[in-house]
Amino acid sequence: MNFTTGDLFYLQSDQQYHLYKLLMDDAAFNCYHVLTYAPLDRVPVQIDVETLDIWMYHLPIDKEAFVNATLLTNQPIIAEDLIGYHEYLRQTKAPKEYIPVATAYYRDGLRLTDEKKYPEAIDAYSKAVDLFPQFYEAIDNRGFCKMDLGLWEDAIDDFHLSLEENPNSLLAEFSMGECYYKMGEYEKAKLHFEIAHQIDPNHQAPIQFLAKVKSILNQ
């Protein structure tokens, strides 16, 4: 039986049932890259996917090993599913081979952002960052999606992470200030607006928000 990306299927062996999720169909090597769950002593059901521990985040296995496998369901591949597969790519491929994959995730994130599907966009950007941690543009955009959802503290975490990869970013510093402003933490907001202003004294947004926050603090 041929499976497609996101399929969950199982095999019976030694009175146990082994459940797999297909991450990638590798036609060049006639293998499936799979995530594996803890074995069961009964036939798996769909709820098991939510409750079972992950046994291994990545294994490449010859397709022939799954000839007698039974399809359980299909689910989208989320960023957490790909932790092991991305590590495999970094260990076995040159950056010029896997960075385009990260870029494709990023473009998915842009499309989903335009469609205002912010949770799905966050997942797409997370895939890009997991595969290529230096991808600060994806980190920034993930932070913006979290802002759109009102997740101010989570967004701040992303902008801190972005600054580790891209120091002196006006965008990240200003955005942290905006998050603190939305949270009503005006002293912290002021600090980040001041840093943003120092980075680019001619940019109008930090100037405008500094004026707002100083007015509030002086009341």
C-alpha positions as CSV (number, residue, x, y, z in Angstrom):
1,M,0.0,0.0,0.0
2,N,1.3,3.5,-0.8
3,F,1.0,6.1,1.9
4,T,0.9,9.9,1.6
5,T,2.4,12.6,3.8
6,G,0.5,12.9,7.1
7,D,-0.8,9.3,7.0
8,L,-0.8,7.4,10.3
9,F,-0.5,3.6,9.9
10,Y,0.4,0.6,12.0
11,L,2.0,-2.8,11.8
12,Q,1.6,-5.8,14.1
13,S,4.8,-7.5,15.3
14,D,5.5,-9.8,18.3
15,Q,1.9,-9.2,19.6
16,Q,2.4,-5.5,19.6
17,Y,1.1,-2.7,17.4
18,H,3.6,-0.1,16.1
19,L,2.2,3.2,15.0
20,Y,3.9,5.5,12.5
21,K,3.3,8.9,11.0
22,L,4.7,9.6,7.5
23,L,6.7,12.8,7.4
24,M,8.3,12.5,3.9
25,D,8.2,10.0,1.0
26,D,11.8,9.7,-0.2
27,A,11.4,8.3,-3.7
28,A,15.1,8.6,-4.4
29,F,15.9,6.0,-1.7
30,N,12.5,4.2,-1.8
31,C,12.0,4.9,1.9
32,Y,9.6,6.6,4.2
33,H,10.8,9.1,6.8
34,V,8.5,8.5,9.8
35,L,7.8,9.5,13.3
36,T,7.2,6.5,15.6
37,Y,5.0,6.2,18.7
38,A,5.3,3.9,21.7
39,P,4.1,0.4,20.9
40,L,0.6,-0.8,22.0
41,D,-0.7,-4.2,22.9
42,R,-4.0,-3.6,21.1
43,V,-5.1,-2.2,17.8
44,P,-4.5,1.6,17.7
45,V,-7.4,4.0,17.5
46,Q,-7.4,7.6,16.5
47,I,-7.4,8.9,20.1
48,D,-4.1,7.1,20.6
49,V,-2.4,9.7,18.3
50,E,-3.1,12.4,20.9
51,T,-2.1,10.4,24.0
52,L,0.8,8.1,23.0
53,D,4.3,9.1,23.8
54,I,6.6,9.6,20.8
55,W,9.2,6.9,20.7
56,M,11.5,8.3,18.0
57,Y,11.1,11.6,16.1
58,H,12.7,10.3,13.0
59,L,13.5,7.0,11.3
60,P,14.1,6.4,7.6
61,I,12.6,2.9,6.8
62,D,12.4,1.0,3.5
63,K,8.9,1.2,2.0
64,E,8.8,-2.5,1.7
65,A,8.7,-2.8,5.5
66,F,5.2,-1.3,5.4
67,V,3.6,-3.6,2.7
68,N,1.2,-5.0,5.3
69,A,0.6,-1.8,7.2
70,T,-2.9,-0.6,8.0
71,L,-3.9,3.0,7.5
72,L,-5.5,4.6,10.6
73,T,-6.0,8.2,9.6
74,N,-4.3,11.3,8.1
75,Q,-3.3,14.4,10.0
76,P,-1.4,17.6,9.0
77,I,2.3,17.6,9.7
78,I,3.0,20.2,12.4
79,A,6.3,21.8,13.3
80,E,6.8,19.6,16.4
81,D,6.5,16.5,14.2
82,L,9.5,17.5,12.1
83,I,12.1,18.0,14.9
84,G,13.9,14.8,14.1
85,Y,13.6,15.0,10.4
86,H,15.0,18.5,10.4
87,E,17.9,17.4,12.5
88,Y,18.5,14.6,9.9
89,L,18.6,17.1,7.1
90,R,21.1,19.3,8.9
91,Q,23.3,16.4,9.6
92,T,23.2,14.8,6.2
93,K,22.7,17.7,3.7
94,A,24.5,20.9,2.9
95,P,22.8,24.2,3.8
96,K,22.2,24.9,0.1
97,E,20.1,21.8,0.0
98,Y,17.9,22.4,3.1
99,I,17.7,26.2,3.3
100,P,15.3,26.1,0.2
101,V,13.0,23.8,2.3
102,A,13.0,26.4,5.1
103,T,12.3,29.1,2.6
104,A,9.3,27.1,1.3
105,Y,7.9,26.9,4.9
106,Y,8.4,30.7,5.2
107,R,6.5,31.3,2.0
108,D,3.7,29.1,3.3
109,G,3.7,31.3,6.4
110,L,3.4,34.5,4.3
111,R,0.5,33.1,2.4
112,L,-1.3,32.0,5.5
113,T,-0.6,35.4,7.1
114,D,-2.2,37.1,4.2
115,E,-5.2,34.8,4.6
116,K,-5.3,35.8,8.3
117,K,-4.8,32.1,9.3
118,Y,-2.5,33.1,12.1
119,P,-2.1,29.8,14.1
120,E,-1.4,28.0,10.8
121,A,1.1,30.7,9.8
122,I,2.8,30.5,13.2
123,D,3.3,26.7,12.6
124,A,4.7,27.3,9.1
125,Y,7.2,29.9,10.5
126,S,8.1,27.5,13.3
127,K,9.0,24.9,10.7
128,A,11.3,27.3,9.0
129,V,13.0,28.3,12.3
130,D,13.3,24.7,13.5
131,L,15.1,23.8,10.3
132,F,17.2,27.0,10.0
133,P,17.4,28.7,13.4
134,Q,19.2,31.7,12.0
135,F,16.1,32.6,9.9
136,Y,15.3,35.8,11.8
137,E,12.8,37.0,9.2
138,A,10.6,33.9,10.0
139,I,11.1,34.6,13.8
140,D,9.9,38.2,13.3
141,N,6.9,37.2,11.3
142,R,6.0,34.5,13.8
143,G,6.1,37.3,16.4
144,F,3.8,39.5,14.4
145,C,1.3,36.7,14.1
146,K,1.4,36.3,17.8
147,M,0.7,40.0,18.2
148,D,-2.2,39.7,15.8
149,L,-3.6,37.0,18.3
150,G,-2.9,39.2,21.3
151,L,-0.2,36.8,22.5
152,W,2.1,39.7,23.7
153,E,4.4,37.8,25.9
154,D,5.0,35.0,23.4
155,A,5.6,37.6,20.7
156,I,8.2,39.3,23.0
157,D,10.0,36.0,23.4
158,D,10.2,35.7,19.6
159,F,11.6,39.2,19.2
160,H,14.3,38.5,21.9
161,L,15.2,35.4,19.8
162,S,15.3,37.5,16.6
163,L,17.7,39.9,18.2
164,E,20.1,37.0,19.1
165,E,20.3,36.3,15.4
166,N,20.0,39.9,14.1
167,P,21.3,42.3,16.7
168,N,20.4,46.0,16.6
169,S,17.2,45.3,14.7
170,L,14.9,48.3,14.8
171,L,12.0,46.1,13.8
172,A,12.4,43.7,16.8
173,E,13.2,46.4,19.3
174,F,10.2,48.5,18.3
175,S,7.9,45.5,18.2
176,M,8.9,44.6,21.7
177,G,8.1,48.1,22.8
178,E,4.7,47.9,21.1
179,C,3.9,44.6,22.9
180,Y,4.8,46.1,26.3
181,Y,2.7,49.2,25.3
182,K,-0.3,46.9,24.6
183,M,0.2,45.2,27.9
184,G,0.3,48.5,29.8
185,E,3.9,48.1,30.9
186,Y,4.9,51.6,29.8
187,E,8.3,51.8,31.4
188,K,9.5,48.7,29.5
189,A,7.8,50.0,26.4
190,K,9.7,53.3,26.7
191,L,13.0,51.5,27.0
192,H,12.5,49.6,23.8
193,F,11.2,52.6,21.9
194,E,14.3,54.5,23.0
195,I,16.6,51.7,21.8
196,A,14.7,51.7,18.4
197,H,15.1,55.4,18.2
198,Q,18.8,55.1,18.8
199,I,19.1,52.5,16.0
200,D,17.4,54.9,13.6
201,P,16.9,58.4,14.8
202,N,15.0,59.3,11.7
203,H,12.3,56.6,11.8
204,Q,9.0,58.1,12.7
205,A,7.3,55.1,14.5
206,P,9.6,55.1,17.5
207,I,9.4,58.9,17.8
208,Q,5.6,58.8,17.8
209,F,5.3,56.0,20.3
210,L,7.9,57.6,22.6
211,A,5.7,60.7,22.7
212,K,2.7,58.6,23.5
213,V,4.3,56.6,26.3
214,K,6.0,59.7,27.8
215,S,2.6,61.4,27.8
216,I,1.0,58.5,29.7
217,L,3.9,58.2,32.2
218,N,3.8,62.0,32.9
219,Q,0.0,62.0,33.7
